[in-house]
């Protein structure tokens, strides 16, 4: 099994944007109900997170696992930014 390369900051920022769009769409759907615009935003966010992985030379399983990994990486990046902002307020 080959070692994973570290993702660039631009790709991590893009994954964070996709995750923010995905979470916003999911919250909107839970509160307001299904809407075609919210469903399209959710589909675009997942496709955006999966696009760099599809261009790589991995198989189907690699793409699916990589998409989940990118989404989790985006969530972690968002939490990291919020935590550093809170720490910056108190230092």
HUJODA-V718337 format. One record per helix or strand of 2 or more residues. SS is the DSSP state (~ for helix, > for strand). FROM is the first residue (numbers start at 0). TO is the last residue. Records with the same first field share a line. If there is no record, write none. Layout:
SS = FROM-TO  FROM-TO
This chain:
~ = 8-31  35-53  59-89
